[in-house]
Every structure is written in structure tokens, then in C-alpha cells.
Amino acid sequence: MVRRGQADVSDPVISAAQAADLLNRPDPGEHPTVLDVRWSLTGPPGLAAYEAGHMPGAVFVDLDAALADPPDDGRGRHPLPDPDRFVAAMRAAGVSADRPVIVYDGGEGSAAARAWWLLTDYGHATVTVLDGGYDAWRAAGLPVSAEAPVVAPGDFAGTPGALPVVDAAGAAQVAAGGILLDARTGERFRGEAEPIDPVAGHVPGAVSAPAGGDAEADGRWRSVAALRARYAGLGIGESGAGSGTREVAAYCGSGVTAARTVLALRRIGIDAALYAGSWSEWIADPSRPVATGDEPADERDDEEDR
């Protein structure tokens, strides 16, 4: 139902300047491993963007091939990956237990958050997300490359379990007794539009909190203070859910965008659970209830949902 865990809550988001400083250290042995996880649900393959240009030394990791299992009616559109396959993919990308990892996407943050979540869940101690992704790196005037690096295999050997997750039953429990955040747009939450999944609506008792509300207009993360204020307005924080016995969890369409919400909450010290199967898993069982219309909601709806 619910798998709980504890993990470091230090800020896992770094700026382009901070990433450049790490990559420019004199000793190459101190350089982080950089993973390019650019991906779009409906756009061109991320590999094409990577081949056109990427951070120097970055290794491309395909979300659909490495960060998810194939779609499964019982587990949603982007199920969590088979552990052996995920570990093998990370090793092939050069990930090692004792070397920091920087992950980035095109700037929307969801794919990078999924990679951050998985590596952290598997016990990697130092995983950071590039604020604003590749767009921010280029905007800072930092170097780019079109050459794929020669990758020395890593020794990563993690196992899942460091971060909390919920299944469908656990999500229903959180919706009833804690706060279950829906990271999709308000239109999808209310059931007014559903461009991806066959059923519109939301998990009964969930609270609308579109993931776009965690970002500034340029795609960079809002400040920690702004995030804290946003989630305090939803009853999450120092004296609300997440601060004691009331649980917080997040879902979206398939468990990608919700990882970004989990990351946002991690930035303010809240250890929220991920409902990995999310809406696409929830509606696979016709016996599960579906709600539509308004419930207490946050404001920003400008986010592509996964």
C-alpha cells in the first residue's frame, strides 16, 4: 500500500553556474556524471535534441527505455522500471556510487525530476537537477557539444526503497486522511479535458496543484521561500500535512510530472510519496471512483502533463 523511507532533504537543485563550477574542477576525477534526459510525451525524440547539442560530457538517457517500463494496464503509462534494467542503464551511462550526478532536461523539469527520483530512491547520495535545464545552460553562454563522449561504465549498484511511494490503495488513503496532490492541469483535474487518458477527472479527495506553479515564467524553479508559501496555502508545511502524521503524496498522468512535485516538496523539507502509476493506473480498474469538477485548487495550469 505505502512504502515509506527517509532521505537527505538538502536542496537538490543547482544553477547552471554551479554546475559549470563542478565540471571545471582541475581534477577530472571530481567531475560529476552528467545525464541528458530530454524527453517529450508528444514531441520529437530526446535523442535528436541531444545529438544536435548537449552539455559537454553529458550522456543521453532515454526516459522510455531506461526510466520506465513499457505501458501496462495495471501499472500505468510509465511504470517504474525493472530494477535490474534500471541499474544496468545507469552503469552504462557511467553512474557510480561515489561520483555526483547532474541530470537535466529541456527546461520543463519533469524528466529530470523522474531521473532524480529514481536515482535517489535507489540510494545514490548526490543527485542534483539543473535549474532550467539545457535552456538555462545555453542562456548562460556556457559551452555545448555535439560529440557523444566515450563512457567508462560505472559501478552503480543501488536498490529501490529510499523514497516513499504509494500504490492505488495508498493514494486513496492519503486522499482521505492526508493531502494527495494532482500535478496535472486544472482542466484535466476537473475533467473538462483529457488529451491523453481515456477517462477524465481525478482521484476523489485529491487537491489540484498543477506542477507549473513551481516554476517561474522562464522555466526555472521558484525560490524555496515561494515554494514554501505555495504549499502552505495548500495546507502543507510547518504545521500542516507533511509535518507530522498526515501524509502527502503526488500523482499526475503517469508518474513523470508528479516526480517534479515530489522534488518541489523535497526542496522545502517535505518527504512526499510518489504515486507512480498515477491517473493512468487509477482508471485501469473501473471499480475505482472518479471525481470531476472543482475542489480546493492552486492557480497555475501552464504545464504539460505526463
N, C-alpha and C positions, 0 to 999 in steps of 0.2 A: 504494500500500500504506500508507505512513506519510507524512503531511505534517507537518513539524516547523516550529517557529517560536519566536521569542523575544518576550517581552513583559514589561512592568513587573510586579514582584511585590509592590508596596506593597499594604496591606490595602484591598480594595475594598468592605468592609462598614462602613456608618456607622449610628450610632444615630439615633433619632427626634429627639433634642435637637440633634445635629449637623446633621441635615437642616433642622430649623427655623431654625437659625442662618444657614445658607446662603440660605434663602428669605426671611429677614428683613433681608438686607443692604440698606442705603439705596439703592444704585444698582440698579434693576431689570435693567440690562444684565449684572450679575454673578450674577443668579439662575440656578440650574440648570434645565434642562428636566426635567420630571418625567413619567415614563411609568407608567401603571397597567396592569399586565399580569395582573391577576387572572384565574384560569382554573382549571377543574377538569375532569379527564377524564370524570367521571361526574355532576358536579353541574350547577347552573344556569349559563347563560352568564355570563361575567365582565362583560359589558356591563350586565347587570341590576344587579349589585353596584355597578358604577361609577356608574350613574345614581341609585342610592339614596344615595350619598355617597362622596366621594373626597378626597384631599389637594387643597387649593386650587391651581388652575392645572394640575393633572395632566391628561394626555391619555390616553385609553384606546387601548391597542394590543391587538388580538386575536391570541392566540398562533396559532390555527389559520389565520388569514388572512394574518398578517404574519411570523410567526416560524417557519413551517414550510410546506413544500409539501404538497399533498394526499397521502394514504396511497398508497404504491407498493409492490407486492410485492417489488420488487428493492431498495428503499431504506428500507423500514420504515414505521411508522405516522406518524411525524413527521419526514420528511426535512428536511434543511436547505433553507431557502427559496432560490428562484431569486434570484441576486444583484441583478438589476435591480429585481425586485419588492420585495425587502427594502429596498434603498436608497430607492426611491420611498416606501415606507411610513414609513420613518424621517424623510424630508424632510417628508412630510405631517403627521407628529407634531411637527414643529418642531425636529428634531435638527439641530444644526450642529456642525461640526468643532471650533470654538473655544469651545464652551459645555459645561460639565459636564452629565452626565446622571445622574439618580437613577431607579432602577427599583424598583418594589415590587409585591408580590402580596398575597394574603390573609394571609400569615404563614408558609406552609409552605416557601417559599423556592425551589421548583423552577422555576416560571415566571419569576421574577425572575432566577434564575441563567441560564436559557436566553437571556433578553434581554441580560444582562450578557455572556454568552459571545459571542453574535453580534456585538454592537457592538464588543467588544474584538477579536474576530477580524477585523473589518473595519477596524481601525486607529484607532478612537476612543480617545483617550488618557485620558479621565477619566470612567469609568463606575463608579458605586457602587450597591450594593444596600442597601436599607433593612432593617436588622436587625429581624426580627419583622414586617415588612410593615405593612399597613394596621392590623392588630390592635394592633401596638405604638404606632403613631401615635395611635390613638384612646385607648389605655390611658394615654398620656402627657398626655391632656387637650388635645391640640393641635387647632386648628380644622379643620373639614371643610366641604365644599361639595357641593351637588347641581347646580351650574351647570357646563356644559361651556364651557371657555374658548375665546376666539377665538384661533386658532392661526396665527401667521405661519410660512409654510413655511421649513424650514431648508435649509442648503446641504450637508448631509452627502453625501460622495461616496466612501465607502470601498470597498475591495475585500477579499475574504476572503484569509486566509493568514497572519495574525499569530499564531495559536494552533495547536498540534499537533492533528491528527486522525488516526484510523486507520480503515481500511475492515475488512471481514471478515477478509481475509488478514492485515492488520496486527494485528488483535486476536488472532488465533491466534498470531502471532509473539510478541506481548507476553506472552500466557498461557504460552508455552513458555520464554521467556527473561527476562521481567521480572515485573511484577505487574499482572494485569488484574483490576480491582475490579468486582464486581457490586453495584450500588447498590439492587437490589430487596430485598424482604423475604426473610428466611431461608427461609420456606415456599416461595416461588417459586423461589429458588435451588436448593433441594433437590428440587424437582419434586413437592412434596406438594400444591401448589395452583397453579392458573394461571387466574385470573379473566378474563384479557384475551386472551392469545395462544393459538393452537391447540395449541401444543406446550409441555410443561413441562420444566424443567431449566435447565441453564446451559452456558456455553461451557467445554469441558474445560480444566482448569488454572486457571480463574478463582477468585478469592478472594471470599467473601461479606463485604460491608461495607455493610449497609443504611444508606441516607442519613439515616435518623432518628437514627443515632448521632452526627451532627454537631450536633444541636440539644438545647437544654435542654427541660424539660417544657413551658414556655410558648411554645415555637417559636422563641425567639431562639437565635442561634448560641452554641455553646460557645466558651469562650475559646480564643485561639490556643494557649496552653500545653496545654489539654485536647485540642485537635485534634492537636497535635504528639505528645502521648503516645499518643493513639488510633492514629494511623497508624504510629508507631514500633513499636507492638505487632503491626502487620501487616507489618513489615519495610520500611517506607518512612520515609526521613528522612535524618539526617546521614550515617550510614554504610551505609544500605541502598539500596533501589531509589529512583530519582529523584535520587540524589546523585552519580551518575557515569554509567556507560554503560548500566545497566539501566533500561529504560523503565517508566513507569507509565501505564496507561490506565484509563478507566472506561466502563461501559455500564450500561444499565437495560433498560426495556421498549422505549422508542422514542427515547431521547436527550434527554429533558427532565430527569428526576431526576438522571441522570448528570452534567448540567451543574452541578448543586449540588455533587456530589462533586469535580468539577474545581475549582470555586470554593473549596471547603474546602481542597484541596491548595494552591491558589494562595496562600491565607492563610498557609500555613506554608512558602512558598517553593519548592513543588514544581510544576513545569510539566508537568502530566499531560495526556495526549491524551484526546480525546473520541471514542468510537466512536459516531458519530451515528446510524447505522442500528440499533444495539443488537440486543436479542434478537429483535425483530420482523423485522429484516432477516436475522439469522443463520439463523433457522429457515425462511426462504423458500426456501432451497436444501436439498432433502432429503439432499444428499450431505454436508452439514456434520455433524460428530458432535455429539451431545448427551449431557451427563453429568447424573446425578442423585445425590442423597444428599449427605452431609456432606463438606466439605473445610474447611481452616482458615477459621474464621469469626469475625466480631466479634459483639457482643451485641445491639444494639438493632434490633428488627424493626418498630417502630411508624411506618412511613412508607408513604403511598400511592405506588404506583409508576406511572410513566408509561413 
